Amino acid sequence: LADLEDLFLSSNKFTGSLPAEIGNCLNLFNLYLNDNNLQGSLPSQIGQLTKLRGASLFNNYFQGKIPDEIGDLKDLIALYLDTNQFTGQIPESIGRLESMVDLRLRRNSLSGTLPTELGQLTQIQTLYIDTNPKIKGRIPTQLSNLPKLDELHLYQNNLSGPLPPEFGLLSSLTYLYLDSNELTGSIPDEWGELRNLEQLFLAGNNLEGPIPDTFRAMTSLRYFR
């Protein structure tokens, strides 16, 4: 299958694992295997698919760590690994996905801290890393370096520490979900600069203090919980 460009086998009942030989499909642009019953680990050979633009593997039973080789997919625009059973830390190599627009790692069993390298994904618009209860530590301030970020979903983790004031620089941000964590401190005044923000969810944390007066300028805000 060396000439295969698109593999669309979503929404079936396929079982088994993704074979290492997938790495031989060097001309593959799209790999869509979501909504099946696939299991096993994600082979490191996936890093050989350097032409890959879209990889959709959500709603399966994949296990083990996300391979470091995922960072070799420089042309990858969309990566959907959500609703699986991946474990371990998010690899730092994920910061090398320079073309990434939509990254979804939600609903797994990932652990450790959020890598600061996420702040290198300067093209990203949508980032889902919610519902991984073993992810802990602080929210990286480096996420404020993402000028195109429109949606940030970090709810239902075990994140702690303060809300980063630097998030006030995320001028494109429309949806920010940080609810159901262990975040502390007050809401930064700088967040009042988020003039395009429509939804802000902070419920289920340990925040305190007043709502900043700067929020009066957030005329796009529709839902604040």
N, C-alpha and C positions, 0 to 999 in steps of 0.2 A: 504493500500500500504506500509505496514511496511517493506517489503522485497525488495522494489524497489531500484535498484542500479543506473540506468541510465534513465534519462527523456530527450528525444530529440524530441522536437516539434517545431523546428525552421522553419522559412520561410512558415508560414501559414497566416491565417487571424483571428486567435483567438482573442476574445475580453474579457472584464471583468478584474478582478483583480487576483492577486496571493493570494490564501486563506491562512489564518493563519495555517490551518491544514497541510500545507507543512512541518511544523516543526515536524510532526509525522513520516516523511520518514527518520528515523534515519540511515538507511543504504545507503542513496543516495550519490553517488560519483560524478555524473555529472548532472547539471541542465542547459539545453540549451533551452531557450524560445525566442531567439532573432528573430528579423524580424517578429513581429506580431503586433497586435493592443491592447496590454494589457495596462492597466492603473491602477490608484490607487497607494497607498503607498506600499513600500516594508515591509512586516510584520516583526516585531522584532523576530518572531519565527524562522526566517531563521538562527539565531544564534545557534539553536539546532542541525543543520546539521553538526556535528563536523567531519564527514568523508568526507565532500565535498571537491573535488579537483578542479573542474571547474564549474564556474557559468557565463553563457553568457545570458545577458538580454538586449543587445543593440538593438537599433532601435525599441523601443516601446514608450509608453506614460506614463511611471511611473513618479509619482510625490512625493512631500514631501521630507523629510530628509532621508539621508542614515542612517539606524539605528545603534546605538552604538554597538549592538550585533553582527555586522558584524565582529568585532574584535575577536570573539570567534572561528572563523573558522581557526584554527591553521594549518590545512593541505591544505588549499586553495592555489593553484598554479596560477590560472588565474581567474581574476574577470573583466568582461566586463559590465559596466553600462553606456557606452557611448550612445549618441544620444537618450536621454530621457529628462525629465523635472524635474530632481531632483533639490531641492533648499536647502538653508541652508549651513552650514559649513561642510567641510570634517571632519568626526569624528576623534578625536585623537586616538580612539581605533584601527584605521586602522594600526597603528604602531605595533600592536600585531600579524599581519599576517606574522609570521616568515618564512613561506614557500613560500611566494608570489614571483612569477617570472614575471608576466605580469599583470599590473594594468591599466585599461583604464576608465577614468571618463570624457572624453572629450565631448564637445557639450551638456552641460547641463546648468542649471541656478544656479550653485553653487556660494556661496559668502564667504566673510570673507578672512582670510589669509590661506596660505598653512601651515598645521601643521608641526611643527618641528619633530614630531614622524615619519614622512616619512623616516627620516634618520635611522630608526631602521630596515628597510626592506632590510637586508643585502644580501638576495638572489635575489633581483629584477634585472631584465635585461631590461625591457621595462616599461616606465612610461609615460602615456598620461594624462595630465590634461590641455589640451589646450581648447580654445574656450569656456571659462566661463568668460564673460566680467565683472562679478561682483567680481571675485577673485582679491584681491588687496594686498598691502603690499610688503615686501621684499622677495626675493628668500631665503629660509632657507639655511644657510651654512651647516646645518647637512646633506644635500643631498650629500655632498662630502664624506660621510661615506659609500657610496654604491659601493663596489669594483667591482661588476659585471655589473654595469649599462652600457648598450649599447646604449639605445635610451632615450632621455629626451625631451618631447614635452610640452612646456609651452607657446606657442604662442597664440596670440589673447586673452589675459587676460588684467588685469589692474595692472600688477606688476610694482613696482617702486623701486627706490634705485639703488645701484651699482651692477655690476656683481661680484659675489663672487670669489675672488682670489683662494679660496680653491678648486674650480672646477678643478684646475690644477692637483689634485690628482686622478681624475677619469680616470685612465689609460685605462679602457676598453671602454670608450665612443667613439661611432662612429657617432652618429647623435645628434646634439644639436640645438633645435629650440626655440629661445627666441624672435622672431620677433613680431611686433605689440603689444608692451606693452608701458610702460612709464619709462623705465630704463634709468638711467643717469650715468654720469662719463665716465671713459675711459675703454678700454679693458685691463684686467690685464696681465702683463708680464708672470705670472705663467701659463696662458692658452697655452703658447708655449710648455708646457710639454705634451699636448694632442696628442701624436704621432700617435694614431689610429683614430683620428677624420677625417671623410670624408666630413661631411656636417655641416656647421655652419651658421645659419641664425640669423641675428641681426637687419635686416631692420625694419624701422618704430618705432624706439625708439628715445631717446634724448641723444644719446652717443656722445662723442667728443674726441678730442686728436688724436694722431697718432696710426697707426697699430704697435703693438710691434715688435721690431726686432726679438724677440724669435720665431715669426711665421715662420721664414725661415726654422726652423727645422721640421715643420709640413708637412712632405713629403707625407702623406696620404690624405691631404685636397684637395677635388675636387670642392666643391661648397661653396663659401663664399659670403654671401649676407647680 
